[in-house]
Amino acid sequence: MKTKLSIIISWVFSLITINAQEDLLEEFDTIQPSAYKSAAFKGLKIVNFESTKMVSQSELYFIVSHRFGSVKGGFQDFYGLDQAVTRLNFLYGITDGINVGISRSSFQKIYESSLKLRLVREKVGGFPFTIVSSSNILLNTALDDEILPGLKFENRLGYTSQLLISKKFNKNFSLQLMPTFFHDNLVAIDEQSNSQYVLGFGGRHKLTKRFSLNFDYGLHLNRASNSPFNNPLSIGIDIETGGHVFQLHFTNAQPMNTNGFLGQGTGDWGNGDFFFGFNLSRVFN
């Protein structure tokens, strides 16, 4: 009897041990050190600033961005709907870590090319950040050589270079830092340096399974003292719909190109002078 009881006890203990080992293995599978964390941001932009999210290999994104005029105009301008700016943007994933793009904005009739490279990716139990470089070259075709005698082709050009450094603190909360350099070959203010520097930061907080609250801000470090422009502050909502992200936002900068919203933001939140906009995207595999 004692032998049978010992066998039963040993069998039960073995089952418990096997189940405990399986649970431990499942835990290891969940937090294996080599696993990459999921993306810190669901949208390719936080609001104005680029996020560290990348277009996957062989995917083509077509993004329509619309930003209306200032709501300060009231009903006369239908709260900005009469003064809209549109940007059409194509982005392609050469690899999961190399993205290229081309866009056209109705603001100053700007054409822009972009290159986004993922340098390192945040890991569970490993490197604590995702770092992406983002570079742009833009062409301002609205400049008129009759108004600006002696205008040359190179005067129409501008450049941007950024490091995007993000961290996903938990499943609901992410932050990103964006040290930025941009250069305009032609600036409207004599005292303004052509080369300008901005420290941007932004974040995302997931509210529900499909909704998140986003914000970003750019601190301009060498803006001319007589400049009429303001630092860009933006607040938005991301809505996830079937794998796509629909973005609604308010910002004090109407331009959507990096040089534009960093260097030419005209709105002032304190005076109720801000702009409503949205981004729509379509993915082609």
C-alpha positions as CSV (number, residue, x, y, z in Angstrom):
1,M,0.0,0.0,0.0
2,K,2.8,2.3,0.9
3,T,4.5,1.5,-2.4
4,K,1.4,2.4,-4.4
5,L,0.9,5.6,-2.4
6,S,4.5,6.5,-3.0
7,I,4.1,5.9,-6.8
8,I,0.9,8.1,-6.9
9,I,2.6,10.9,-4.9
10,S,5.7,10.7,-7.2
11,W,3.4,10.8,-10.3
12,V,1.5,13.8,-9.0
13,F,4.7,15.6,-8.1
14,S,6.1,14.9,-11.6
15,L,3.0,16.4,-13.2
16,I,3.3,19.5,-11.0
17,T,7.0,19.8,-11.8
18,I,6.4,19.4,-15.6
19,N,3.6,22.0,-15.5
20,A,5.8,24.4,-13.6
21,Q,8.6,23.9,-16.1
22,E,6.2,24.5,-19.0
23,D,4.9,27.7,-17.3
24,L,8.5,28.8,-16.8
25,L,9.4,28.1,-20.4
26,E,6.3,30.0,-21.5
27,E,7.5,32.9,-19.4
28,F,10.9,32.7,-21.0
29,D,9.2,32.7,-24.4
30,T,7.4,35.9,-23.4
31,I,10.5,37.8,-22.2
32,Q,13.3,36.3,-24.2
33,P,16.2,38.8,-24.2
34,S,16.6,38.8,-28.0
35,A,12.9,39.7,-28.6
36,Y,12.3,43.2,-30.2
37,K,9.7,45.3,-28.5
38,S,6.6,46.2,-30.6
39,A,6.6,49.7,-32.2
40,A,6.5,52.6,-29.8
41,F,4.2,54.5,-32.2
42,K,1.4,53.2,-34.5
43,G,1.6,56.1,-36.9
44,L,4.5,57.1,-39.1
45,K,4.2,60.5,-37.5
46,I,3.6,61.4,-33.9
47,V,1.8,64.6,-35.0
48,N,4.2,66.8,-36.9
49,F,7.4,65.0,-36.2
50,E,8.3,61.6,-37.8
51,S,8.1,58.7,-35.4
52,T,10.4,55.7,-35.3
53,K,7.8,53.5,-36.9
54,M,8.9,52.1,-40.3
55,V,7.2,51.0,-43.5
56,S,7.7,47.2,-43.8
57,Q,9.7,45.7,-46.7
58,S,7.9,46.0,-50.1
59,E,5.0,48.0,-48.7
60,L,3.9,51.2,-50.4
61,Y,2.1,53.8,-48.4
62,F,0.1,56.6,-49.9
63,I,-0.6,59.3,-47.3
64,V,-3.0,62.2,-47.8
65,S,-2.4,65.0,-45.2
66,H,-4.8,67.9,-44.9
67,R,-4.4,70.9,-42.7
68,F,-7.0,73.6,-42.6
69,G,-6.6,77.3,-41.9
70,S,-6.7,78.8,-38.5
71,V,-9.8,78.3,-36.5
72,K,-9.4,81.9,-35.3
73,G,-11.0,83.1,-38.5
74,G,-14.3,81.9,-37.2
75,F,-17.4,81.3,-39.3
76,Q,-16.3,83.7,-42.0
77,D,-13.6,81.2,-43.1
78,F,-15.7,78.3,-41.8
79,Y,-13.2,77.8,-39.0
80,G,-10.3,77.3,-41.4
81,L,-11.9,75.0,-43.9
82,D,-11.6,77.7,-46.7
83,Q,-7.8,77.9,-46.2
84,A,-6.7,74.3,-46.5
85,V,-3.2,73.0,-47.3
86,T,-2.7,69.5,-48.7
87,R,0.3,67.1,-48.9
88,L,0.4,63.9,-50.9
89,N,3.2,61.5,-49.8
90,F,4.4,58.1,-51.2
91,L,6.6,56.0,-48.9
92,Y,8.2,52.7,-49.8
93,G,9.9,50.1,-47.7
94,I,13.1,48.9,-49.5
95,T,13.7,46.8,-46.4
96,D,12.1,46.9,-42.9
97,G,14.8,49.3,-41.9
98,I,15.2,51.4,-45.1
99,N,12.3,53.7,-46.3
100,V,12.3,56.2,-49.1
101,G,9.6,58.7,-50.0
102,I,8.5,61.5,-52.2
103,S,5.8,64.1,-51.6
104,R,4.2,67.3,-52.9
105,S,2.7,69.9,-50.7
106,S,0.4,72.8,-51.7
107,F,2.2,75.0,-49.1
108,Q,4.8,76.9,-51.2
109,K,4.3,74.1,-53.8
110,I,7.1,72.1,-52.2
111,Y,8.4,68.8,-53.6
112,E,10.3,66.7,-51.1
113,S,12.3,63.5,-51.0
114,S,12.9,61.5,-47.8
115,L,15.2,58.8,-46.5
116,K,14.5,57.0,-43.2
117,L,17.0,54.5,-41.8
118,R,16.6,52.4,-38.6
119,L,19.9,52.2,-36.9
120,V,19.1,50.1,-33.8
121,R,15.9,48.6,-32.4
122,E,14.7,48.4,-28.8
123,K,14.9,44.9,-27.3
124,V,13.3,43.2,-24.3
125,G,16.1,42.9,-21.8
126,G,18.5,44.5,-24.3
127,F,19.2,47.9,-25.9
128,P,16.7,50.3,-24.3
129,F,15.9,52.6,-27.3
130,T,14.9,52.5,-31.0
131,I,17.1,55.0,-33.0
132,V,16.1,56.0,-36.5
133,S,17.7,58.7,-38.8
134,S,15.5,60.8,-41.0
135,S,16.7,63.0,-43.8
136,N,14.9,65.2,-46.3
137,I,15.6,67.4,-49.3
138,L,12.9,69.9,-50.4
139,L,12.4,72.1,-53.4
140,N,10.3,75.3,-53.1
141,T,8.8,75.9,-56.5
142,A,6.6,78.9,-55.4
143,L,9.5,81.3,-55.3
144,D,9.1,83.9,-58.1
145,D,12.2,85.2,-59.8
146,E,10.3,88.3,-60.9
147,I,9.7,89.2,-57.2
148,L,13.2,87.9,-56.2
149,P,15.6,89.1,-59.0
150,G,18.7,86.9,-59.2
151,L,17.0,83.9,-57.8
152,K,18.9,80.7,-58.4
153,F,17.9,77.1,-58.4
154,E,19.9,76.4,-55.2
155,N,17.9,79.2,-53.4
156,R,14.8,76.9,-53.7
157,L,16.5,74.1,-51.8
158,G,16.2,73.1,-48.1
159,Y,17.5,70.2,-46.1
160,T,16.7,68.4,-42.8
161,S,18.5,65.8,-40.7
162,Q,17.1,64.2,-37.6
163,L,17.8,61.5,-35.1
164,L,14.6,59.9,-33.7
165,I,15.1,58.2,-30.3
166,S,12.1,56.5,-28.9
167,K,11.4,54.3,-25.9
168,K,8.3,52.2,-25.1
169,F,8.0,52.3,-21.3
170,N,5.0,49.9,-21.3
171,K,2.2,48.8,-23.6
172,N,0.4,52.1,-23.3
173,F,3.1,54.8,-23.0
174,S,6.0,55.8,-25.3
175,L,8.3,58.9,-25.5
176,Q,10.6,60.1,-28.3
177,L,13.4,62.7,-28.5
178,M,14.2,64.4,-31.8
179,P,17.4,66.4,-32.1
180,T,17.0,68.2,-35.5
181,F,19.1,70.2,-37.9
182,F,17.5,72.0,-40.8
183,H,18.9,74.4,-43.4
184,D,17.1,76.7,-45.9
185,N,19.2,78.2,-48.6
186,L,16.9,81.2,-48.6
187,V,15.3,82.6,-45.4
188,A,12.8,85.5,-45.2
189,I,14.4,87.2,-42.2
190,D,17.8,88.7,-42.6
191,E,18.8,88.1,-39.0
192,Q,17.8,84.4,-39.2
193,S,20.6,81.9,-39.7
194,N,20.1,79.6,-42.7
195,S,21.2,76.7,-40.5
196,Q,18.8,76.1,-37.6
197,Y,18.6,73.7,-34.7
198,V,15.6,72.3,-32.9
199,L,15.2,69.9,-30.0
200,G,11.9,68.0,-30.4
201,F,10.1,65.7,-28.1
202,G,6.8,63.9,-28.2
203,G,4.8,61.0,-26.8
204,R,1.9,58.6,-27.1
205,H,-0.5,57.4,-24.5
206,K,-2.9,54.6,-25.4
207,L,-6.4,55.4,-24.1
208,T,-8.2,52.3,-25.4
209,K,-7.5,49.4,-27.8
210,R,-8.1,51.7,-30.8
211,F,-7.4,55.2,-29.5
212,S,-4.3,57.0,-28.4
213,L,-3.4,60.6,-27.4
214,N,-0.3,62.0,-29.0
215,F,1.7,65.2,-28.7
216,D,4.9,66.7,-29.9
217,Y,6.8,70.0,-29.5
218,G,9.9,71.6,-31.1
219,L,12.1,73.9,-29.1
220,H,13.9,76.1,-31.6
221,L,17.4,76.9,-30.4
222,N,18.6,79.7,-32.6
223,R,15.5,81.5,-33.8
224,A,16.0,85.2,-34.7
225,S,14.9,87.6,-32.0
226,N,12.7,89.5,-34.5
227,S,11.1,86.3,-36.0
228,P,7.3,86.3,-36.1
229,F,7.2,82.5,-36.0
230,N,6.6,80.2,-33.0
231,N,7.7,76.9,-31.7
232,P,5.4,74.1,-33.0
233,L,3.1,72.5,-30.4
234,S,0.7,69.8,-31.6
235,I,-1.8,67.5,-30.0
236,G,-3.6,64.7,-31.8
237,I,-5.5,61.4,-31.6
238,D,-4.6,58.2,-33.4
239,I,-7.5,55.9,-34.4
240,E,-6.6,52.4,-35.4
241,T,-9.0,50.9,-37.9
242,G,-8.3,47.4,-39.3
243,G,-4.5,47.8,-39.2
244,H,-4.5,51.4,-40.5
245,V,-4.1,54.5,-38.4
246,F,-6.3,57.6,-39.0
247,Q,-4.8,60.7,-37.3
248,L,-6.7,63.8,-36.2
249,H,-4.8,66.7,-34.7
250,F,-4.5,70.4,-33.7
251,T,-1.3,72.4,-34.2
252,N,-0.1,76.0,-34.3
253,A,1.9,75.3,-37.5
254,Q,0.1,74.9,-40.9
255,P,3.0,73.7,-43.0
256,M,3.6,69.9,-42.9
257,N,7.1,69.7,-44.3
258,T,9.7,69.6,-41.6
259,N,11.4,72.9,-42.5
260,G,8.0,74.5,-42.7
261,F,6.5,73.5,-39.3
262,L,9.8,74.0,-37.5
263,G,10.7,77.4,-39.0
264,Q,7.4,78.9,-40.1
265,G,4.8,78.1,-37.5
266,T,2.5,81.2,-37.4
267,G,-0.1,80.2,-34.9
268,D,-0.3,81.0,-31.2
269,W,-2.2,78.7,-28.9
270,G,-2.6,81.5,-26.3
271,N,-4.6,83.5,-28.8
272,G,-6.7,80.7,-30.1
273,D,-4.8,80.7,-33.3
274,F,-4.3,77.0,-34.3
275,F,-5.0,74.6,-37.1
276,F,-7.0,71.4,-37.5
277,G,-5.8,68.6,-39.7
278,F,-5.8,64.9,-40.4
279,N,-3.7,62.2,-42.1
280,L,-5.2,59.3,-44.2
281,S,-3.1,56.4,-45.3
282,R,-3.6,53.5,-47.8
283,V,-1.2,50.6,-47.9
284,F,-0.3,48.6,-51.0
285,N,1.5,45.3,-50.6
